[in-house]
């Protein structure tokens, strides 16, 4: 592993604060030292709390950490939530990140893509390939299971639920606004602050569908979260709460 990372002296890590990029942050810091810089993208599409989690881990490991403001709503494909949304967003974001990499004289950009990600439909991977982004976890042959095991050994958060762009909560060809993204984010954050990790609010018109892992539903009902959460959603302007049991 050490020899693999020694191929570079200066690296810009696209750091979301999640499990995958967190492992790269730790490994890169160990091998590259001050040659590693982490870059976290912020914007209206980012799940609330993710930027702070990224900042906290980077500070804990002593890695230089940059924040980059990025507004995907300026992109027609994103604002209209087209099927091409993810590709267009990633392409524009990487172009902006590439300018940061050039400024700090980084030889390469890393991302946290792992082997399991290649099994899913992820249009953004095409944009990353076109931009020359390197995915060390893929090249090292690591999937989610191995990444969790390695993270535990390093004392990193290994239980963190994966988060995705807030635009994924809306059907394709739905006009996205900053306000709609924000209220979905606030609704999900209400449950995350109460210990629910993998939360998804799927918006269909004025109605919302709540998705939780099967093991979380008993706690959701037994501890009485159903009614107060429905009131929170009404306060955010949503209609009926539907449960994706």
C-alpha positions as CSV (number, residue, x, y, z in Angstrom):
1,X,0.0,0.0,0.0
2,X,2.8,2.5,0.9
3,X,4.5,1.9,-2.4
4,X,1.3,2.6,-4.3
5,X,0.8,6.0,-2.7
6,X,4.5,6.9,-3.1
7,X,3.9,7.3,-6.8
8,X,2.9,10.9,-6.1
9,X,4.3,13.8,-4.0
10,X,1.4,16.3,-4.1
11,X,-2.2,15.1,-4.2
12,X,-5.6,16.8,-4.0
13,X,-8.1,14.5,-2.4
14,X,-11.8,15.1,-3.3
15,X,-12.9,14.6,0.3
16,X,-16.6,14.3,1.1
17,X,-16.0,13.3,4.7
18,X,-17.5,9.8,4.1
19,X,-16.2,6.4,4.8
20,X,-14.2,5.9,1.5
21,X,-12.5,9.3,1.2
22,X,-11.9,9.2,5.0
23,X,-9.8,6.1,4.6
24,X,-7.8,7.8,1.8
25,X,-7.4,10.8,4.0
26,X,-5.7,8.7,6.7
27,X,-3.5,6.7,4.3
28,X,-2.5,9.8,2.3
29,X,-1.6,11.7,5.4
30,X,0.6,8.8,6.6
31,X,2.5,8.4,3.4
32,X,2.4,11.9,1.8
33,X,2.3,14.1,4.9
34,X,2.0,17.7,3.9
35,X,1.9,16.7,0.3
36,X,-1.8,15.8,0.8
37,X,-4.5,18.4,0.5
38,X,-8.2,17.6,1.1
39,X,-10.9,19.5,-0.9
40,X,-14.5,19.5,0.2
41,X,-17.3,20.8,-2.0
42,X,-20.1,22.8,-0.4
43,X,-23.3,23.9,-2.0
44,X,-27.1,23.6,-1.9
45,X,-27.0,19.9,-3.0
46,X,-24.9,18.7,0.0
47,X,-26.6,16.9,2.9
48,X,-26.6,19.1,6.0
49,X,-23.8,18.2,8.4
50,X,-21.5,16.6,5.8
51,X,-19.2,19.6,5.5
52,X,-18.7,19.8,9.2
53,X,-18.0,16.0,9.4
54,X,-15.3,16.4,6.7
55,X,-13.8,19.5,8.5
56,X,-13.7,17.6,11.8
57,X,-11.9,14.5,10.4
58,X,-9.4,16.6,8.5
59,X,-8.6,18.6,11.5
60,X,-8.3,15.5,13.7
61,X,-5.7,14.0,11.2
62,X,-3.9,17.3,10.7
63,X,-4.5,17.4,6.9
64,X,-4.7,20.7,5.1
65,X,-8.3,21.2,4.2
66,X,-9.9,23.5,1.6
67,X,-13.6,24.3,1.0
68,X,-14.9,25.0,-2.5
69,X,-18.2,26.7,-3.0
70,X,-20.0,25.1,-6.0
71,X,-23.6,25.9,-7.2
72,X,-24.9,23.1,-9.5
73,X,-28.2,25.0,-9.9
74,X,-26.4,27.2,-12.4
75,X,-26.3,24.2,-14.7
76,X,-29.4,23.6,-16.8
77,X,-29.1,19.8,-16.6
78,X,-29.0,19.9,-12.9
79,X,-31.6,22.6,-12.3
80,X,-34.1,20.6,-14.5
81,X,-33.0,17.4,-12.9
82,X,-32.4,15.7,-16.2
83,X,-31.1,12.1,-16.5
84,X,-27.7,13.8,-17.4
85,X,-27.7,15.8,-14.2
86,X,-25.0,13.8,-12.4
87,X,-22.6,13.8,-15.3
88,X,-23.0,17.5,-16.0
89,X,-22.6,18.4,-12.3
90,X,-19.5,16.2,-11.8
91,X,-17.9,17.5,-15.0
92,X,-18.4,21.2,-13.9
93,X,-17.3,20.5,-10.3
94,X,-14.1,18.7,-11.5
95,X,-13.2,21.5,-13.8
96,X,-13.4,23.9,-10.9
97,X,-11.5,21.4,-8.6
98,X,-8.9,21.0,-11.3
99,X,-8.1,24.7,-11.1
100,X,-7.5,24.3,-7.4
101,X,-5.2,21.3,-8.0
102,X,-3.2,23.4,-10.5
103,X,-2.9,26.3,-8.0
104,X,-1.5,24.1,-5.3
105,X,0.7,22.2,-7.9
106,X,-1.0,18.8,-7.2
107,X,0.1,16.1,-9.6
108,X,-3.3,14.3,-9.4
109,X,-6.8,14.3,-8.0
110,X,-8.0,11.3,-6.0
111,X,-11.6,10.4,-5.3
112,X,-13.1,7.8,-3.0
113,X,-14.7,5.5,-5.6
114,X,-14.5,1.9,-4.6
115,X,-15.1,-1.4,-6.4
116,X,-18.7,-1.7,-5.3
117,X,-19.5,1.7,-6.8
118,X,-18.7,0.3,-10.2
119,X,-21.7,-2.0,-10.0
120,X,-24.2,0.9,-9.7
121,X,-25.4,3.4,-12.2
122,X,-23.1,6.3,-11.5
123,X,-22.8,8.8,-14.5
124,X,-20.4,10.9,-12.5
125,X,-17.8,8.2,-12.9
126,X,-17.6,8.9,-16.6
127,X,-16.8,12.6,-15.8
128,X,-14.2,11.6,-13.3
129,X,-12.5,9.3,-15.8
130,X,-12.5,12.1,-18.5
131,X,-11.0,14.5,-16.0
132,X,-8.1,12.0,-15.2
133,X,-9.2,11.5,-11.5
134,X,-7.5,8.5,-9.9
135,X,-9.5,6.1,-7.7
136,X,-7.0,4.4,-5.4
137,X,-9.6,2.2,-3.7
138,X,-10.5,0.7,-7.1
139,X,-6.9,0.3,-8.1
140,X,-6.2,-1.4,-4.8
141,X,-9.2,-3.7,-5.3
142,X,-11.2,-2.6,-2.2
143,X,-14.9,-2.8,-1.8
144,X,-17.1,-1.5,1.0
145,X,-16.6,-4.5,3.3
146,X,-12.8,-4.2,3.2
147,X,-13.0,-0.4,3.6
148,X,-15.1,-0.7,6.8
149,X,-12.6,-3.3,8.2
150,X,-9.6,-1.2,7.5
151,X,-11.3,2.0,8.8
152,X,-12.0,0.3,12.1
153,X,-8.3,-0.8,12.5
154,X,-7.3,2.9,12.0
155,X,-9.8,4.2,14.5
156,X,-11.9,5.9,11.8
157,X,-15.7,6.1,11.8
158,X,-16.6,2.8,10.1
159,X,-20.4,3.0,10.7
160,X,-21.1,6.2,8.8
161,X,-24.1,5.8,6.5
162,X,-23.5,6.8,2.8
163,X,-25.0,10.1,1.8
164,X,-25.9,11.2,-1.7
165,X,-26.8,14.5,-3.5
166,X,-30.1,15.9,-2.4
167,X,-31.2,16.1,-6.0
168,X,-31.6,12.3,-6.0
169,X,-34.7,12.8,-3.7
170,X,-36.7,14.2,-6.6
171,X,-38.0,12.6,-9.8
172,X,-36.2,13.3,-13.1
173,X,-37.4,16.3,-15.0
174,X,-38.5,18.1,-11.9
175,X,-37.4,21.7,-11.6
176,X,-35.1,22.0,-8.6
177,X,-34.8,25.1,-6.4
178,X,-32.5,26.0,-3.6
179,X,-35.5,26.1,-1.3
180,X,-36.7,22.6,-2.1
181,X,-33.3,21.1,-1.7
182,X,-33.0,22.9,1.7
183,X,-36.3,21.7,3.1
184,X,-35.6,18.1,2.2
185,X,-32.2,18.5,3.8
186,X,-33.8,19.9,7.0
187,X,-36.4,17.2,7.1
188,X,-33.7,14.4,6.9
189,X,-31.5,16.2,9.4
190,X,-34.3,16.1,12.0
191,X,-34.1,12.3,12.0
192,X,-30.3,12.2,11.7
193,X,-30.0,14.3,14.8
194,X,-32.0,11.6,16.6
195,X,-29.7,8.8,15.7
196,X,-31.1,7.6,12.3
197,X,-28.2,7.3,9.9
198,X,-29.5,6.2,6.5
199,X,-32.5,8.5,5.8
200,X,-34.1,9.4,2.5
201,X,-37.1,11.6,1.9
202,X,-38.4,11.0,-1.6
203,X,-40.4,13.9,-2.9
204,X,-43.4,13.3,-5.2
205,X,-45.3,16.6,-5.7
206,X,-46.2,17.8,-2.2
207,X,-46.1,14.4,-0.7
208,X,-43.0,12.7,0.7
209,X,-42.0,9.1,1.2
210,X,-39.7,8.2,4.0
211,X,-37.1,5.4,3.5
212,X,-35.3,3.9,6.4
213,X,-33.4,0.6,6.8
214,X,-35.6,-2.2,8.0
215,X,-34.0,-2.4,11.4
216,X,-34.7,1.3,12.1
217,X,-38.5,1.1,11.7
218,X,-39.3,-0.4,15.1
219,X,-37.4,2.4,16.8
220,X,-39.2,5.0,14.6
221,X,-42.6,3.8,15.8
222,X,-41.8,2.5,19.3
223,X,-40.2,5.8,20.4
224,X,-43.0,7.9,18.9
225,X,-41.1,9.7,16.1
226,X,-43.9,9.3,13.6
227,X,-46.2,12.1,14.7
228,X,-43.7,14.8,15.5
229,X,-41.8,14.1,12.3
230,X,-45.0,14.5,10.3
231,X,-45.5,17.8,12.0
232,X,-42.0,18.9,11.1
233,X,-42.6,18.0,7.5
234,X,-45.9,20.0,7.4
235,X,-44.0,22.9,8.9
236,X,-41.6,22.6,5.9
237,X,-44.5,22.8,3.5
238,X,-44.9,19.2,2.6
239,X,-48.2,17.3,2.5
240,X,-48.7,13.7,3.6
241,X,-45.9,11.6,5.0
242,X,-45.8,8.1,3.4
243,X,-43.7,5.3,4.8
244,X,-41.7,3.1,2.5
245,X,-41.9,0.0,4.7
